[in-house]
Amino acid sequence: MKAIFFDLDDTLLWDEKSVKKAFEETCKYAASFYDFHHDDLEEAVREEARNLYSGYRTYDFTKMIGINPFEGLWGNFGDPGKEFEEMKKIVPQYRQDTWTNGLKKLGIDNPELGKELAERFPEERKNYPFLFEDALPVLDRLKGSYSLVLLTNGSPELQNIKLTLTPELSPYFDEIIISGDHGRGKPDVSIFEHALERINAARSEVLMVGDNLMTDILGAKEAGIKSVWLNRFDKKPEYVTPDYQISSLHELFDLLEK
């Protein structure tokens, strides 16, 4: 085994927790003006974000690259390319409409507050970067023994912001490959082949470690790369069968010894 490919979001970086905290703080601020529970606004805004996001012409592109609706609520997408340019134009109104419509679901018609919340959420998201506690210790043990590649879906600008907010992470990696730079995201085989070329490794010399069955694991499987599903929260496997399954990154060492 020569190299290990790592996913970023919810594998090393606890993005789900960061987004949850940003919603909590933003919705608590809104609830200070009205009589509702902040969880109710979060639920309404999440639903509205998904509905609006899927209606834009850029939706197929975002699915291909791997950019979810909640990243649209805080990313600016100042990346090169026609589709990113269109997203950059869309997101300010998307954010405002999402929060304003979320408030309306609770019976509150206040576009000014919606605009304020749309501007507040990105700042709250930046305030709460979380890494899983096993990420750095495991990378520290692996560094020097294996080529380490960060293979992540998303907007290059936004993924690099995440890495800037957690500066201790990037130095561990020999290569950082972001789908928005490549043109297609996991599970597309081409991004795995691109990563193999970058480190001059054969498929049999690599492990892919990730939390997402339908991107990390499916993509690795189709590319002929052994996969390790990081199932931290005891989810039930569906559709795709990983080669290995672990609940903590520390379990990687037992696999590597075998």
SEDOMI-581652 format. One record per residue (C-alpha): residue in one letter; x negated, y negated, z negated. Coordinates in pm, whole numbers, padded with zeros to 5 digits, always signed. Layout:
aXYZ;...
END
This chain:
m+00000+00000+00000;k-00152-00325+00118;a+00112-00595+00074;i+00431-00685-00106;f+00700-00910+00040;f+00907-01096-00218;d+01238-01269-00173;l+01265-01604-00355;d+01623-01691-00458;d+01756-01474-00740;t+01451-01249-00720;l+01181-01478-00859;l+01372-01804-00881;w+01698-01782-01075;d+01890-01998-00831;e+02232-01875-00940;k+02165-01995-01295;s+02036-02332-01170;v+02347-02388-00959;k+02571-02282-01247;k+02401-02528-01480;a+02427-02809-01226;f+02800-02741-01186;e+02846-02730-01562;e+02677-03065-01623;t+02847-03238-01329;c+03191-03105-01417;k+03150-03193-01785;y+03075-03549-01679;a+03395-03556-01471;a+03595-03404-01757;s+03488-03691-01983;f+03730-03912-01785;y+04026-03673-01766;d+04197-03402-01964;f+04082-03077-01800;h+03827-02805-01872;h+03504-02832-01675;d+03528-02466-01567;d+03852-02541-01382;l+03687-02811-01175;e+03389-02588-01100;e+03619-02314-00972;a+03813-02562-00757;v+03497-02717-00611;r+03336-02381-00536;e+03648-02272-00349;e+03669-02599-00159;a+03297-02581-00070;r+03337-02237+00083;n+03647-02339+00279;l+03499-02659+00421;y+03158-02507+00492;s+03302-02224+00701;g+03487-02472+00920;y+03184-02659+01054;r+03032-02583+01392;t+02700-02521+01217;y+02843-02231+01014;d+02709-01953+01236;f+02365-02114+01227;t+02370-02140+00848;k+02464-01772+00822;m+02180-01676+01057;i+01924-01882+00866;g+02071-01801+00525;i+02195-02133+00383;n+02493-02102+00151;p+02769-02358+00079;f+02622-02460-00257;e+02285-02539-00099;g+02483-02766+00129;l+02593-02956-00182;w+02237-03064-00262;g+02013-03009+00041;n+01947-03291+00289;f+01824-03072+00579;g+01569-03310+00720;d+01417-03025+00921;p+01334-03036+01292;g+01586-02893+01535;k+01927-02977+01675;e+02125-02767+01428;f+01946-02912+01128;e+02000-03263+01263;e+02371-03191+01285;m+02375-03052+00931;k+02200-03365+00807;k+02483-03573+00951;i+02753-03346+00810;v+02642-03297+00450;p+02711-03643+00301;q+03079-03624+00396;y+03091-03253+00316;r+02975-03320-00040;q+03213-03606-00094;d+03510-03417+00051;t+03427-03106-00152;w+03426-03289-00484;t+03718-03516-00399;n+03931-03223-00287;g+03826-03024-00592;l+03958-03303-00811;k+04281-03309-00611;k+04334-02940-00688;l+04355-03048-01053;g+04600-03325-00968;i+04341-03604-00970;d+04325-03837-00670;n+04003-04033-00722;p+03775-04057-00416;e+03535-04286-00599;l+03474-04028-00868;g+03445-03763-00598;k+03169-03963-00433;e+02994-04014-00766;l+03004-03642-00843;a+02875-03561-00494;e+02572-03777-00567;r+02530-03650-00921;f+02525-03276-00842;p+02197-03278-00641;e+02019-03455-00925;e+02154-03210-01181;r+02040-02918-00964;k+01688-03060-00956;n+01693-03097-01334;y+01735-02725-01392;p+01483-02505-01207;f+01471-02158-01361;l+01230-01871-01299;f+01302-01521-01422;e+01080-01448-01719;d+00913-01149-01550;a+00822-01338-01230;l+00491-01498-01322;p+00349-01215-01538;v+00413-00962-01260;l+00273-01184-00985;d-00031-01247-01204;r-00101-00873-01229;l-00045-00817-00856;k-00254-01108-00731;g-00586-00991-00597;s-00479-00629-00555;y-00220-00689-00284;s-00141-00946-00019;l+00164-01129-00150;v+00414-01280+00091;l+00713-01496+00002;l+00980-01417+00260;t+01279-01643+00204;n+01588-01749+00393;g+01687-02114+00406;s+01606-02467+00511;p+01229-02526+00496;e+01281-02865+00335;l+01513-02728+00068;q+01309-02415-00007;n+00998-02628-00041;i+01181-02856-00284;k+01260-02548-00493;l+00893-02453-00484;t+00788-02807-00576;l+01020-02789-00878;t+00844-02466-00984;p+00482-02547-00886;e+00337-02245-01067;l+00492-02006-00812;s+00340-02096-00474;p-00030-02035-00555;y+00033-01662-00594;f+00127-01618-00228;d-00101-01564+00069;e+00184-01653+00305;i+00513-01837+00257;i+00758-01767+00539;i+01089-01952+00555;s+01362-01848+00796;g+01436-02204+00908;d+01081-02230+01042;h+01103-01892+01213;g+01445-01943+01374;r+01619-01636+01232;g+01666-01512+00878;k+01680-01179+00697;p+01813-00923+00784;d+01690-00998+01138;v+01401-00764+01215;s+01199-01037+01387;i+01122-01225+01064;f+00984-00906+00906;e+00772-00841+01215;h+00649-01199+01201;a+00545-01151+00838;l+00360-00829+00925;e+00168-01010+01197;r+00075-01294+00964;i-00101-01057+00722;n-00210-00799+00982;a-00035-00512+00806;a+00147-00202+00927;r+00504-00126+00821;s+00385+00168+00611;e+00156-00061+00409;v+00429-00292+00282;l+00705-00302+00020;m+00994-00549+00038;v+01130-00658-00301;g+01460-00845-00317;d+01796-00876-00489;n+02019-00889-00181;l+02122-00561-00023;m+02257-00720+00295;t+01952-00934+00372;d+01637-00812+00194;i+01712-00441+00185;l+01902-00402+00512;g+01641-00606+00698;a+01353-00407+00555;k+01528-00080+00637;e+01586-00183+00998;a+01225-00302+01026;g+01094+00032+00899;i+00962-00114+00573;k+01009+00051+00235;s+01251-00149+00019;v+01286-00209-00354;w+01624-00338-00466;l+01589-00558-00773;n+01923-00495-00943;r+01894-00708-01255;f+02264-00718-01334;d+02366-00357-01274;k+02558-00413-00953;k+02704-00122-00761;p+02523-00047-00433;e+02736-00086-00121;y+02676-00011+00247;v+02295-00011+00222;t+02078+00237+00034;p+01741+00106-00084;d+01436+00329-00102;y+01390+00234-00466;q+01588+00050-00731;i+01457-00139-01034;s+01616-00362-01297;s+01301-00558-01382;l+00995-00658-01182;h+00778-00489-01444;e+00902-00156-01308;l+00716-00225-00984;f+00391-00098-01134;d+00524+00252-01191;l+00638+00261-00828;l+00305+00139-00700;e+00118+00402-00899;k+00331+00672-00736;
END
